[in-house]
Amino acid sequence: MKISNHDRQILRDLAREKYDIGNLSEQKTTYELWRKLNRLEPTRPLVFIYQIPWNEFKKCEELKPHCAGRDTRALETGLRQELYQWNHFRCDMIVEPVVYSSLVGGPTGSYADYGIQEQLNRADDGLNVGYIPVIDNEADADRIVTPRVWYDRAATEENYQSLCEIFDGIIPVKKRGIVHQWHSPWDQMIHWYGIERLFIDMYDRPGLVHRVLGNFTRALNEALDRQEKEGMLDVGNGIWTVGSGGYGITDELPRENHAGHRVTAKEQWGCSTAQIFSGVSPEMHEEFALQYERKVLSRFGLTYYGCCEPLHKKVGILRSIKNLRKISMSPWINLAEASETISGDYVFSFKPNPAHLAAVTFDPELVRNYLKTVRAATRQNRCEWILKDITTVCNDPRRLDQWAAIAVAEALDIA
């Protein structure tokens, strides 16, 4: 990374601010709250916001980039967004006094890595309106392959040394491998299968569906085997989100990767979800999703399940995941039923409705009353409130400031 003195100074100034914030005593207090929550100890609901539409914050001076270089501007943007969130809608956010240097490696994340290329179904205006099914028989199912796993150690070291040079004397730089991944078969395979055909085939051709699932699950496990063998994994206990929820801070997994130790999945959080099974019965969810997902999830130390699908009627089958710790609860659940079925056995990872931020006029009282209802219905649970999937704030970033203030007040019961 070639960097001018001008860009270097901008990054160092931002990093110095991050370092000072990261060393505030309140960071340790918030860290302890997340640890307790993930231990299923009683705490107030913890609140976190992510998946923010930063493209609607262009008028905010605090976020305006000043670096000239492409790579340095990307670094600058990340630092400015972290500092902006801390200053405006931190909730139970934690800032670390460190900059991480990530591993350079793969798979790339492309569906084609698994041997089958998706085919988009486009409307006349060019917009994607779905996927054309490309799996029709067992031969198609057998085209699924294990993706290539690669680790560019030279590029990883080069990036690390560049960051060390930029931030020398300002903030520590630490290498970090892969700390968390999703293993969600149907989120990927539906791009090949098509929802309508899948639902028909679960009745008419269950053998084909099972063959696809078996092949894909094998590929996921083999890719994970190779990542472990190559030493690409890092301990999963840290200040980063797991699944679609909050931080994975815990004292039940290692916190440090000691020199010479090769991390396995047992030292990480696992995660899976079958969002397209929202309207599928628990019995068919078990047969065509969960029994395969468990084969991957069982390799991890702790696990998270779910995303945007309502799971309040499926907690019974999710209890078969022996290392399950958090269950996602979407805005579309029956709160009372979900609260009763989860009880205090898992973290109730609630997703408040982001549509409240997208209305023509933002209504603070609507948000306040909504969260009061949530708080009242889930007092027996161990809760995190994770505001995500924020498509728009109608170009009014202050809405997030207001939402955060209301949510924290409700979580503290001081409203």
TISE-236285 format. One record per residue (C-alpha): residue number from 0; residue in one letter; y negated, z, x negated. Coordinates in steps of 0.001 Angstrom, whole numbers. Each point is the difference from the previous one (the first is absolute). Last residue first. Layout:
REM residues N
n, res, y, z, x
NUM, A, Y, Z, X
...
REM end
This chain:
REM residues 415
n, res, y, z, x
414, A, -6164, 29925, 38431
413, I, 1330, 2678, -2384
412, D, 3701, -535, 588
411, L, 472, -985, -3669
410, A, 1801, -3198, 985
409, E, -2634, -596, 2646
408, A, -2844, 393, -2497
407, V, 1804, -2225, -2504
406, A, 504, -2699, 2631
405, I, -3610, 111, 1231
404, A, -1455, -281, -3504
403, A, 2409, -2815, -875
402, W, -847, -1985, 3136
401, Q, -3712, 322, -706
400, D, 264, -1186, -3594
399, L, 2331, -2793, 1145
398, R, -2531, -1102, 2589
397, R, -2667, -54, -2701
396, P, 1652, -3155, -1372
395, D, -1534, -2079, 2838
394, N, 1112, -3617, -413
393, C, 1917, 227, 3279
392, V, 2276, 2654, -1533
391, T, 2793, -2544, -243
390, T, 3727, -422, -559
389, I, 634, 3644, -766
388, D, 3778, 3, -380
387, K, -204, 3614, -1159
386, L, -1130, 3465, 1092
385, I, 2678, 2411, -1192
384, W, 40, 3353, 1773
383, E, 2541, 2275, -1698
382, C, 1886, 2556, 1991
381, R, 2581, 2782, -334
380, N, 818, 563, 3652
379, Q, -313, 2896, 2457
378, R, -3667, -753, 609
377, T, 784, -3592, 925
376, A, -1237, -388, 3579
375, A, -3222, 1968, -483
374, R, -969, -1866, -3154
373, V, 705, -3398, 1570
372, T, -2037, 848, 3092
371, K, -2876, 1251, -2145
370, L, 309, -3223, -2009
369, Y, -577, -2100, 3116
368, N, -2842, 2221, 1188
367, R, -1799, -365, -3330
366, V, 590, -3749, -238
365, L, -1316, -605, 3521
364, E, -2931, 2310, -713
363, P, -910, -1988, -3128
362, D, -259, -3267, 1987
361, F, -638, -3030, -2231
360, T, -1596, -2816, 1975
359, V, 1519, -3491, -72
358, A, 3386, 1637, -541
357, A, 1808, -485, -3310
356, L, -28, 3563, -1329
355, H, 1879, 1375, 3017
354, A, 2529, -2793, -561
353, P, 1261, 1939, -3035
352, N, 2212, 2174, 2264
351, P, 1079, 3078, -1913
350, K, 3203, -394, -2063
349, F, 2025, 3219, -32
348, S, 2357, 864, -2840
347, F, 1830, 2930, 1602
346, V, 1539, 1518, -3146
345, Y, 3600, 854, 794
344, D, 2040, 2885, 1417
343, G, -2881, 1935, 1550
342, S, 511, -1432, 3503
341, I, 893, -3704, -340
340, T, 1482, -319, 3505
339, E, -2576, 2246, 1661
338, S, -3043, -1565, -1614
337, A, 1229, -3517, 691
336, E, 611, 754, 3670
335, A, -3435, 1572, 434
334, L, -1793, -2765, -1870
333, N, 1640, -2922, 1808
332, I, -444, -2585, -2739
331, W, -2282, -3024, -140
330, P, -2467, 1262, -2621
329, S, 2855, -118, -2541
328, M, 2090, 2945, -1184
327, S, 1385, -520, -3493
326, I, 2793, 2372, -997
325, K, -120, 2038, -3195
324, R, 2698, 1975, -1863
323, L, 3243, -1970, 238
322, N, 2573, 884, -2687
321, K, 2989, 124, 2375
320, I, -874, -3134, 1956
319, S, 2258, 700, 3018
318, R, -2954, 1833, 1573
317, L, -1506, -3455, 573
316, I, 2509, -533, 2817
315, G, -1374, 2925, 2002
314, V, -3627, -777, -899
313, K, 386, -3294, 1852
312, K, -1822, 624, 3287
311, H, -3272, 1046, -1686
310, L, 170, -2943, -2399
309, P, -2889, -2210, 1140
308, E, -284, -2869, -2547
307, C, -3013, -238, -2327
306, C, 1592, 1441, -3147
305, G, 3344, 1716, -243
304, Y, 2109, 2187, -2249
303, Y, -880, 2051, -3069
302, T, 2565, 1174, -2538
301, L, 711, 2676, -2578
300, G, 2133, -84, -3168
299, F, 972, -3636, 287
298, R, 3386, -1736, -139
297, S, 818, 829, 3619
296, L, -2896, -2227, 1089
295, V, 1807, -3146, -1158
294, K, 3272, 416, 1879
293, R, -1917, 1760, 2779
292, E, -1855, -3265, 718
291, Y, 3311, -1702, 807
290, Q, 1130, 2505, 2650
289, L, -3591, 110, 1243
288, A, -538, -3638, 816
287, F, 2484, -1900, 2155
286, E, 2357, 2735, 1168
285, E, -2404, 2948, 59
284, H, -2785, -1998, 1651
283, M, 2596, -1322, 2432
282, E, 896, 3535, 1100
281, P, -3622, 1197, -11
280, S, -895, -2829, 2393
279, V, -2258, -2829, -1160
278, G, -3609, -184, 1213
277, S, -1590, 1082, -3281
276, F, 2684, -1788, -2033
275, I, -2560, -2385, -1525
274, Q, -1370, 2903, -2026
273, A, 3220, 731, -1843
272, T, -1147, 2480, -2659
271, S, 987, 1228, -3434
270, C, -1242, 2306, -2723
269, G, 1306, 1758, -3080
268, W, -1813, 2744, -1883
267, Q, 871, 270, -3674
266, E, 2017, 2003, -2521
265, K, 3334, -985, 1538
264, A, -1074, -3636, -479
263, T, 710, 341, -3717
262, V, -2360, 758, -2877
261, R, 1121, -663, -3570
260, H, -956, 2910, -2244
259, G, -1010, -709, -3594
258, A, -3388, 1626, 354
257, H, -294, 2211, 3064
256, N, -952, -1484, 3349
255, E, -2056, 2732, 1619
254, R, -205, 1440, 3513
253, P, 3714, 233, 700
252, L, 966, 113, 3703
251, E, 282, 3010, 2315
250, D, -3396, 1407, -1012
249, T, -1716, -2560, 2200
248, I, -3017, -2285, 184
247, G, 944, -3181, 1864
246, Y, -3519, -661, 1246
245, G, -546, -1265, 3526
244, G, 1921, -2318, 2276
243, S, 993, -3645, 388
242, G, 2761, 393, -2558
241, V, -1150, 2259, -2808
240, T, -3653, 347, -978
239, W, -1076, 744, -3533
238, I, -919, 3258, -1665
237, G, 3356, 769, -1497
236, N, 3742, 477, 231
235, G, 1642, -3403, -361
234, V, 1096, 347, -3616
233, D, -165, -3374, -1709
232, L, 2279, -3008, 297
231, M, 35, -2983, -2372
230, G, 2588, 1317, -2451
229, E, 1851, -3332, -140
228, K, 3183, 1587, 1364
227, E, -1841, 1641, 2899
226, Q, -1728, -3255, 909
225, R, 3349, -1784, -222
224, D, 1700, 2424, 2373
223, L, -2947, -311, 2429
222, A, 450, -3771, 29
221, E, 3727, 491, 633
220, N, -688, 2359, 2897
219, L, -2430, -2390, 1670
218, A, 2343, -2962, -486
217, R, 2948, 1906, 1514
216, T, -2174, 916, 2980
215, F, -865, -3685, 411
214, N, 3621, -1116, -46
213, G, 1141, 2689, 2417
212, L, -2889, -625, 2362
211, V, 637, -3755, 127
210, R, 3725, 582, 533
209, H, -708, 2564, 2716
208, V, -2227, -2453, 1863
207, L, 2693, -2681, -253
206, G, 2686, 2329, 1363
205, P, -2268, 1033, 2876
204, R, -39, -3570, 1358
203, D, -684, 160, 3760
202, Y, -1513, 3455, 464
201, M, -1838, 598, -3293
200, D, -369, -3780, -67
199, I, -2357, -38, 2986
198, F, -2303, 2627, -1506
197, L, 45, -1772, -3347
196, R, -746, -3402, 1529
195, E, -3083, 1347, 1761
194, I, -1272, 1859, -3064
193, G, 282, -2863, -2494
192, Y, 2670, 30, -2710
191, W, -1722, -960, -3225
190, H, -3239, 1962, 294
189, I, 2008, 2642, 1876
188, M, 1808, 649, -3267
187, Q, -2937, 1719, -1698
186, D, -1113, 2675, 2461
185, W, 3643, 102, 1058
184, P, 1256, 1222, -3367
183, S, -2527, 2790, -611
182, H, 373, 1328, -3535
181, W, -3582, 1042, -744
180, Q, -873, 911, -3562
179, H, -1456, 2994, -1833
178, V, -751, 1181, -3533
177, I, 529, -3192, -1991
176, G, -1081, 795, -3559
175, R, -3125, 1825, -1066
174, K, -1752, 100, -3356
173, K, -2778, 2537, -248
172, V, -3675, -394, -915
171, P, -2068, 3140, -543
170, I, -3708, -62, 945
169, I, -3221, -325, -1999
168, G, 801, 176, -3732
167, D, 1613, -3447, -1
166, F, -381, -1626, 3417
165, I, -302, -3654, -1035
164, E, 2259, 222, -3051
163, C, 2707, 1885, 1864
162, L, -186, -2551, 2808
161, S, 569, -2859, -2447
160, Q, 2875, 1876, -1668
159, Y, 1731, 450, 3357
158, N, -432, -3657, 930
157, E, 1531, -1088, -3311
156, E, 2896, 2433, 400
155, T, 916, -1355, 3434
154, A, -448, -3589, -1217
153, A, 2451, 630, -2862
152, R, 2477, 1846, 2229
151, D, 269, -2823, 2506
150, Y, 2692, 1332, 2336
149, W, 2038, -2363, 2151
148, V, 2308, 345, 3000
147, R, 1116, -3313, 1447
146, P, 765, 331, 3692
145, T, 3578, 608, 1174
144, V, 1168, -2953, 2061
143, I, 88, -926, 3690
142, R, 1546, -3455, 379
141, D, 3042, 1675, 1569
140, A, -1845, 449, 3293
139, D, -570, -3761, 184
138, A, 3717, -592, -513
137, E, 686, 2580, 2699
136, N, -1926, -1987, 2585
135, D, -3456, -652, 1450
134, I, -2461, 1509, -2430
133, V, -3188, -2079, -335
132, P, -1789, 1249, 3131
131, I, -3542, -1449, 223
130, Y, -2502, 2798, -396
129, G, -2959, 929, 2152
128, V, -3408, -1104, 1205
127, N, -1543, -821, -3378
126, L, -3410, -1576, 496
125, G, -503, -3668, -859
124, D, -2112, -876, 3046
123, D, 2884, -1978, 1493
122, A, 2214, 3095, -211
121, R, 2159, 798, -3008
120, N, 3609, 1107, -140
119, L, 535, 1291, -3525
118, Q, 3195, -648, -1914
117, E, 1332, 2782, -2237
116, Q, 1737, -931, -3251
115, I, 3455, 1458, -595
114, G, 1401, 1051, -3378
113, Y, -1071, 3638, -69
112, D, -3029, -675, -2222
111, A, -1099, -2459, 2742
110, Y, -1161, 3001, 2033
109, S, -2644, 587, -2681
108, G, -441, 3567, -1198
107, T, -393, -1004, -3659
106, P, 3176, 1699, -1149
105, G, -1572, 1250, -2362
104, G, -1781, 1137, -3109
103, V, -3211, 1176, -1617
102, L, -27, 3803, 65
101, S, -3170, 1741, 1067
100, S, -2704, 1636, -2076
99, Y, -1261, 3044, 1833
98, V, -3501, 1437, -384
97, V, -244, 3796, -9
96, P, -2081, 2825, 1430
95, E, 1819, -280, 3351
94, V, -1862, -245, 3282
93, I, 1726, 1562, 2996
92, M, -656, -976, 3631
91, D, 275, 2599, 2728
90, C, -2974, -1361, 2022
89, R, -1837, -2158, -2583
88, F, -2160, -1960, 2418
87, H, -3386, -578, -1675
86, N, -236, 1221, -3590
85, W, 3710, -110, -778
84, Q, 363, -3381, 1683
83, Y, -2884, -1368, -2018
82, L, 1452, 1349, -3247
81, E, 3346, -1690, 629
80, Q, -1686, -3230, 1066
79, R, -2229, -11, -3086
78, L, 2959, 560, -2338
77, G, 2057, -2802, 1528
76, T, -2956, -2376, -8
75, E, -741, 739, -3652
74, L, 3546, -781, -1057
73, A, -110, -3324, 1866
72, R, -3426, -706, -1520
71, T, 1432, 663, -3453
70, D, 2716, -2573, 557
69, R, -2364, -2691, 1290
68, G, -2748, 671, -2559
67, A, -3639, 408, 1035
66, C, -6, 3652, 1040
65, H, -2662, 1030, 2526
64, P, 1999, 577, 3172
63, K, -1711, 1208, 3207
62, L, 1977, 2887, 1438
61, E, -2665, 2697, -170
60, E, -2560, -2486, 1362
59, C, 1861, -291, 3302
58, K, -885, -3336, 1631
57, K, 3425, -1499, -760
56, F, 1906, 2750, 1782
55, E, 1749, -2280, 2525
54, N, 2259, -1561, -2670
53, W, 1191, 3523, -754
52, P, 2113, -54, 3155
51, I, 1804, 3307, -819
50, Q, 3766, 194, -245
49, Y, -353, 3747, -635
48, I, -1159, 3236, 1592
47, F, 1497, 3487, -455
46, V, 74, 3183, 2041
45, L, 2199, 3067, -438
44, P, 938, 1854, 3174
43, R, -325, 3771, -498
42, T, 2767, 1517, -2070
41, P, 3365, 1650, 654
40, E, 2637, -752, -2672
39, L, 2014, -3181, 414
38, R, 258, -371, -3797
37, N, -1979, -3238, 347
36, L, -2708, 1995, 1780
35, K, -23, 2671, -2693
34, R, -380, -2539, -2802
33, W, -2761, -1778, 1924
32, L, -1902, 3265, 411
31, E, 494, 850, -3684
30, Y, -1558, -3289, -1063
29, T, -2963, 716, 2271
28, T, -654, 3290, -1782
27, K, 527, -1584, -3419
26, Q, -2562, -2718, 797
25, E, -2370, 2673, 1276
24, S, -379, 1334, -3543
23, L, -1931, -3094, -1073
22, N, 1584, -1763, -2978
21, G, 563, -3297, 1803
20, I, -3673, -132, 980
19, D, -1064, 192, -3653
18, Y, 2571, -2592, -1059
17, K, -1000, -2411, 2771
16, E, -3666, 276, -1000
15, R, 909, -650, -3646
14, A, 2106, -2949, 1119
13, L, -2983, -1537, 1779
12, D, -2177, 317, -3099
11, R, 2776, -1346, -2211
10, L, 513, -3024, 2238
9, I, -3706, -880, -53
8, Q, -145, 491, -3770
7, R, 2938, -2324, -601
6, D, -1537, -2701, 2165
5, H, -3206, -89, -2031
4, N, 1829, 333, -3334
3, S, 1929, -3125, 930
2, I, 3735, 25, 635
1, K, 2880, -2178, -1079
0, M, 3277, 1136, 1561
REM end
